[in-house]
Amino acid sequence: MLTGKTSTEHCGGHALALSLDPTQTLATAIAVLFIGSAVQLRVGFLRDNNIPIPVVGGLLFAALTTIAFLGFDLRFNFNMALKEPMMLAFFTTIGLGADFRLLLRGGPRLLLFATVCIAYLVVQDSLGLLAAVGMDLHPLVGLLGGSITLSGGHGTGAAYAAKFADVQNIAGIMELAMACATFGLILGGLIGGPVAGRLIRRHGLEAASKHEQPADTTQDQQHSAINDESLLRALFAILLCLIGGVFLGRIFGGAAFTLPGFVWCLMIGVLLRNLEHLVPAIAIHRPTVDMLGSLSLSIFLAMALMSLRLWELLSLAGPLLVILLIQTGGMILFASLVTFRVMGGNYDAAIISGGHCGFGLGATPTAVANMEALTTRYGPSPQAFLVVPLMGAFFIDVLNALVIQGFLALPLFGN
């Protein structure tokens, strides 16, 4: 690892590697956000379709690094030591914003959204399976191009790819899974804004007025100015949740039923948030938490996307690209016709549809980035920010595992 300076070295043949240490990688990620903001401001299509700034800047930077590699044999190596802490901090801020009173109020909506998500998981795996069989590919390729990697993400994709590799002799199955998950992350960030924006404009939807928003009479809402004390208190609380979440993740990592580390961080955040009702002295300034959550989310996504090696993804076989395009079309139609209508056909339902595109193809951070871009333009949607992150963080992996196991039990897979 480098300490304080950038190094260049030759790696294989004539390729030149430019390695950045954690500090330089963080600075690059922030620069990527500045670039994304400037480009979005000047390109009407990106602005009008609510493409998140980290997606704009990250993909643009990834394209530039691809040109540098293909044209000049120059490869960028980033030290991503801060990437996971940024993701954990983001999920922690979701927990710190989860008031049990609001959770109880939003319970029926969460159950309704869970039903929608289960239906989409079945549709997603069916589309992948039918496309794979239609192109004479192994049926497992269809599942890998379905909910395993798209709704499940890189972690679920890697786990099932390793499992399939032990049973079936499919060449490059791990690379296949990682490519699908990466493409899903990109596509989820590209379609969520346009889908929800179109629904809002087509149906003339508007955000609820302030008096219709859930009231929160906590002290931090009454004193909304962010200062150095509120920043230190919020940062300290987030760090405590990170330390505790990582610790619990390691302790229970070998259990029969395990939870990802970010879920532990989120749960500790929920506990801390709701202790405020019993001990008001530990209340954390909500606007500061929201600001830190938005910041950590933006940096995490910028790091994830700017480090993409697009030249490796471009080498995907044509049939796999066909599957991914079919899945993208399926997500757009399902979010527009099913998610939106079942969730009420109102403004909140449109924002939820945009979030569903985010984690239906990519990941929960992508879903939240979609919704932040939408609400910044059209107005707040507390209901969407309650339902979508909880579904993406807590329940979708469990629901996805049940659906996958149901498909694997089909006679098509030799059971």
C-alpha positions in Angstrom: 0.0 0.0 0.0 1.2 3.5 -0.8 1.7 6.1 1.9 1.0 9.6 0.9 2.1 9.5 -2.8 1.0 8.2 -6.1 3.1 5.5 -7.7 3.3 4.2 -11.2 4.5 0.7 -12.1 4.6 -1.6 -15.1 2.2 -4.5 -14.8 2.3 -7.3 -17.4 3.6 -6.4 -20.8 3.7 -2.7 -21.5 0.7 -1.7 -19.4 1.4 1.1 -16.8 -0.4 1.1 -13.5 -1.1 4.2 -11.5 -1.8 3.3 -7.9 -3.6 5.6 -5.5 -3.6 5.4 -1.7 -6.8 5.7 0.4 -6.5 9.5 0.7 -5.9 10.0 -3.0 -8.8 7.6 -3.8 -11.1 9.6 -1.5 -10.0 12.9 -3.2 -10.6 11.3 -6.6 -14.1 10.2 -5.5 -15.0 13.7 -4.3 -13.6 15.2 -7.6 -15.8 12.7 -9.4 -18.9 14.1 -7.6 -17.9 17.6 -8.6 -17.6 16.5 -12.2 -20.9 14.7 -12.1 -22.6 17.7 -10.6 -21.2 20.0 -13.3 -22.1 17.7 -16.1 -25.6 17.1 -14.8 -26.1 20.9 -14.5 -25.1 21.4 -18.2 -26.7 18.4 -19.8 -30.5 18.7 -19.9 -31.2 15.0 -20.5 -29.4 14.0 -17.3 -31.0 16.7 -15.3 -34.5 16.2 -16.6 -34.3 12.4 -16.1 -33.0 12.8 -12.5 -29.8 10.6 -13.0 -28.0 10.7 -9.7 -24.8 12.8 -9.6 -22.6 9.8 -8.4 -23.8 7.8 -11.3 -23.1 10.5 -13.8 -19.6 11.3 -12.5 -18.7 7.7 -11.7 -19.6 6.3 -15.2 -17.9 9.3 -16.9 -14.7 8.6 -14.9 -14.9 4.9 -15.6 -15.2 5.7 -19.4 -12.1 7.9 -19.2 -10.1 5.2 -17.4 -11.3 2.7 -20.1 -10.0 5.0 -22.8 -6.7 5.4 -20.9 -6.3 1.6 -20.7 -7.4 0.8 -24.3 -5.6 3.7 -25.9 -2.5 4.2 -23.7 -2.1 1.0 -21.7 -2.6 3.0 -18.5 -4.5 1.3 -15.6 -5.7 3.0 -12.4 -5.5 1.0 -9.2 -7.6 2.5 -6.3 -7.3 1.6 -2.7 -10.9 1.1 -1.5 -10.2 1.0 2.2 -12.8 3.7 2.8 -15.5 2.3 0.5 -17.0 -0.2 3.0 -17.0 2.3 5.9 -18.9 4.7 3.7 -21.5 2.1 2.9 -21.8 1.1 6.6 -22.2 4.8 7.6 -24.9 5.2 5.0 -27.0 2.3 6.4 -26.3 3.5 9.9 -27.9 6.8 9.1 -31.0 5.0 7.8 -31.2 3.3 11.2 -30.7 6.6 13.0 -33.7 8.0 11.1 -36.1 5.0 11.8 -38.5 6.1 14.5 -40.5 3.1 15.8 -43.6 5.2 15.7 -43.2 5.8 12.0 -42.3 2.2 11.5 -45.6 1.1 13.0 -47.4 3.7 10.9 -45.7 2.4 7.8 -46.1 -1.3 8.6 -49.0 -2.0 6.2 -47.2 -0.2 3.4 -44.1 -2.3 4.1 -46.1 -5.5 3.9 -47.7 -4.4 0.7 -44.3 -3.5 -0.8 -43.0 -6.9 0.3 -45.8 -8.5 -1.8 -44.8 -6.4 -4.8 -41.1 -7.4 -4.4 -41.9 -11.1 -4.1 -43.9 -10.9 -7.3 -41.1 -9.1 -9.1 -38.5 -11.6 -7.9 -40.6 -14.4 -9.5 -40.9 -12.3 -12.7 -37.2 -11.5 -12.8 -36.1 -15.2 -12.5 -38.7 -16.3 -15.0 -37.4 -13.8 -17.5 -33.9 -14.8 -17.0 -34.7 -18.5 -17.2 -36.9 -18.2 -20.4 -34.2 -16.1 -22.1 -31.4 -18.5 -21.2 -33.4 -21.6 -22.4 -34.5 -19.7 -25.5 -30.8 -19.0 -26.4 -29.8 -22.6 -25.5 -27.8 -21.6 -22.5 -27.5 -23.5 -19.2 -30.6 -22.7 -17.1 -28.4 -21.6 -14.2 -27.1 -18.8 -16.4 -30.7 -17.5 -16.5 -30.9 -17.5 -12.7 -27.5 -15.7 -12.5 -28.9 -13.2 -14.9 -32.0 -12.9 -12.7 -32.6 -12.2 -9.0 -29.3 -13.9 -7.8 -27.2 -11.0 -9.1 -29.6 -8.2 -9.9 -31.8 -8.1 -6.8 -29.1 -9.9 -4.8 -26.0 -7.9 -5.7 -22.4 -8.9 -5.8 -22.4 -10.8 -2.4 -25.3 -13.0 -3.3 -24.0 -13.5 -6.8 -20.6 -14.6 -5.5 -22.1 -17.0 -3.0 -24.3 -18.8 -5.6 -21.6 -18.7 -8.3 -19.3 -20.6 -5.9 -22.1 -23.0 -5.1 -22.9 -23.7 -8.7 -19.2 -24.1 -9.6 -19.0 -27.0 -7.2 -22.0 -28.8 -8.8 -22.0 -27.7 -12.5 -19.1 -27.3 -14.9 -19.9 -23.8 -16.2 -16.8 -21.9 -17.5 -16.2 -18.5 -15.9 -19.3 -18.7 -13.7 -17.9 -16.3 -11.1 -16.9 -13.7 -13.7 -20.4 -14.1 -15.2 -22.0 -13.4 -11.8 -19.8 -10.3 -11.1 -20.4 -8.9 -14.5 -24.2 -9.2 -14.2 -24.2 -7.6 -10.7 -22.0 -4.7 -12.0 -24.2 -4.1 -15.0 -27.2 -4.2 -12.7 -25.7 -1.5 -10.5 -25.2 0.7 -13.5 -28.7 0.1 -15.0 -30.5 0.5 -11.7 -29.0 4.0 -11.3 -29.9 4.9 -14.9 -33.5 3.9 -15.2 -34.9 4.8 -11.7 -35.1 8.6 -12.2 -36.6 8.5 -15.7 -39.2 5.9 -14.7 -40.4 7.8 -11.6 -40.1 11.2 -13.4 -42.3 10.0 -16.2 -44.9 8.7 -13.8 -44.9 12.0 -11.9 -45.3 14.1 -15.0 -47.8 11.9 -16.7 -50.2 11.7 -13.8 -49.6 15.3 -12.6 -48.4 14.2 -9.2 -47.2 16.5 -6.4 -45.5 16.0 -3.0 -47.8 16.3 0.0 -47.8 19.8 1.6 -45.8 20.3 4.7 -48.8 20.1 7.0 -49.5 16.6 5.6 -46.0 15.3 6.3 -45.5 13.3 9.5 -44.8 15.6 12.4 -41.6 15.3 14.4 -41.4 17.5 17.4 -38.0 16.5 18.5 -35.6 19.2 19.6 -33.2 18.7 16.7 -36.1 19.5 14.2 -36.7 22.8 16.1 -33.0 23.8 15.9 -32.1 22.7 12.3 -28.9 24.6 11.9 -25.9 22.3 11.6 -22.9 23.3 13.8 -19.6 21.7 15.0 -21.2 20.2 18.1 -24.1 18.5 16.2 -21.6 17.3 13.6 -19.3 15.7 16.3 -22.3 14.1 18.1 -23.7 12.7 14.9 -20.3 11.5 13.7 -19.6 9.9 17.1 -23.0 8.0 17.0 -22.4 6.8 13.5 -18.9 5.5 14.4 -20.3 3.7 17.5 -22.8 2.0 15.3 -20.1 1.0 12.8 -17.9 -0.4 15.5 -20.7 -2.3 17.1 -22.1 -3.6 13.8 -18.8 -4.9 12.6 -18.2 -6.5 16.0 -21.6 -8.3 16.0 -21.1 -9.3 12.3 -17.9 -11.0 13.2 -19.3 -12.7 16.3 -22.3 -14.1 14.5 -20.6 -14.6 11.1 -20.4 -18.4 11.6 -24.0 -18.9 12.8 -26.5 -20.9 10.8 -28.4 -17.7 9.9 -26.2 -14.8 9.4 -26.8 -11.1 8.6 -24.5 -8.8 6.6 -22.5 -6.4 8.6 -24.5 -3.4 7.3 -27.7 -4.8 8.8 -26.1 -4.9 12.2 -25.1 -1.3 11.9 -28.6 -0.3 10.8 -30.2 -2.2 13.7 -27.9 -0.5 16.3 -28.8 2.8 14.7 -32.5 2.0 15.1 -32.0 1.1 18.7 -30.1 4.3 19.4 -32.6 6.4 17.6 -35.5 5.1 19.7 -33.7 5.3 23.0 -34.0 9.1 22.5 -37.6 8.8 23.6 -36.5 7.5 27.0 -33.3 9.5 27.3 -33.7 12.8 25.5 -30.2 13.9 26.3 -28.8 11.5 23.7 -30.9 12.9 20.9 -29.0 13.3 17.7 -29.4 16.3 15.4 -31.5 14.9 12.5 -30.4 17.4 9.8 -26.8 16.5 10.6 -27.4 12.8 10.3 -29.2 13.3 7.0 -26.3 15.4 5.7 -23.7 12.7 6.7 -25.9 10.0 5.3 -26.2 11.7 1.9 -22.5 12.5 1.9 -21.4 8.9 2.7 -23.8 7.5 0.1 -22.5 9.8 -2.6 -18.9 8.9 -1.9 -19.6 5.2 -1.7 -21.4 5.2 -5.1 -18.7 7.3 -6.6 -16.0 4.9 -5.5 -18.0 1.9 -6.7 -18.6 3.3 -10.1 -15.4 5.1 -10.8 -13.4 1.9 -10.2 -15.4 -0.1 -12.8 -13.2 -1.7 -15.5 -15.6 -1.2 -18.4 -13.3 -3.0 -20.9 -13.8 -6.2 -19.0 -17.6 -5.8 -19.1 -17.5 -5.1 -22.8 -16.1 -8.5 -23.4 -19.4 -10.1 -22.2 -20.9 -12.6 -24.7 -23.9 -11.3 -26.7 -26.5 -13.7 -25.2 -25.8 -12.3 -21.7 -26.2 -8.8 -22.8 -29.6 -9.8 -24.3 -30.6 -11.2 -20.9 -29.7 -8.0 -19.2 -31.5 -5.9 -21.7 -34.6 -8.0 -21.2 -34.3 -7.7 -17.5 -34.0 -3.9 -17.8 -37.2 -3.7 -19.9 -39.0 -6.0 -17.4 -38.0 -3.8 -14.5 -39.2 -0.6 -16.3 -42.6 -2.2 -17.1 -43.1 -3.8 -13.7 -42.2 -0.6 -11.8 -44.4 1.5 -14.0 -47.4 -0.8 -14.2 -47.3 -2.9 -11.0 -45.3 -1.2 -8.3 -46.7 2.2 -9.0 -50.4 1.1 -9.1 -50.2 -1.4 -6.2 -48.5 1.2 -3.9 -51.3 3.6 -4.5 -50.7 5.4 -7.8 -49.8 8.6 -6.0 -46.6 10.7 -5.6 -45.1 8.4 -2.9 -45.8 5.4 -5.1 -43.9 7.0 -8.0 -40.8 7.7 -5.7 -41.1 4.1 -4.4 -41.1 2.9 -8.1 -37.9 4.8 -8.7 -36.4 3.2 -5.7 -37.6 -0.3 -6.7 -35.7 0.1 -10.0 -32.6 0.9 -7.9 -32.4 -2.2 -5.8 -34.4 -4.4 -8.3 -31.4 -4.2 -10.6 -28.7 -2.8 -8.4 -28.5 -2.2 -4.7 -30.2 -0.3 -1.9 -27.7 2.6 -2.1 -28.6 3.0 -5.7 -32.3 3.0 -4.8 -31.8 5.8 -2.2 -29.7 7.8 -4.7 -32.5 7.6 -7.2 -35.0 8.8 -4.6 -32.8 11.6 -3.4 -32.4 12.9 -6.9 -36.2 12.7 -7.4 -37.2 14.3 -4.1 -34.6 17.1 -4.6 -36.5 18.1 -7.7 -40.1 17.2 -7.0 -40.4 17.4 -3.2 -40.1 15.1 -0.1 -41.5 11.6 0.3 -41.0 10.4 3.9 -43.0 7.2 3.1 -40.7 6.2 0.3 -37.6 6.8 2.4 -39.1 4.6 5.1 -40.3 1.7 3.0 -37.6 1.3 0.3 -34.5 1.3 2.5 -36.0 -1.1 5.0 -37.1 -3.5 2.3 -33.7 -3.3 0.6 -31.6 -3.6 3.8 -33.6 -6.1 5.8 -36.1 -8.2 3.8 -35.2 -8.5 0.1 -32.3 -10.9 0.7 -34.5 -13.3 2.7 -37.3 -13.1 0.1 -34.8 -13.5 -2.7 -33.3 -16.7 -1.1 -36.8 -18.2 -0.8 -37.6 -17.5 -4.5 -34.3 -18.8 -5.7 -34.7 -22.0 -3.8 -38.1 -22.4 -5.2 -36.7 -22.1 -8.8 -33.9 -24.5 -8.0 -36.4 -27.1 -7.0 -37.9 -27.2 -10.5 -37.3 -30.4 -12.5 -35.4 -28.3 -15.0 -32.4 -28.3 -12.7 -32.3 -32.0 -12.3 -33.9 -32.3 -8.9 
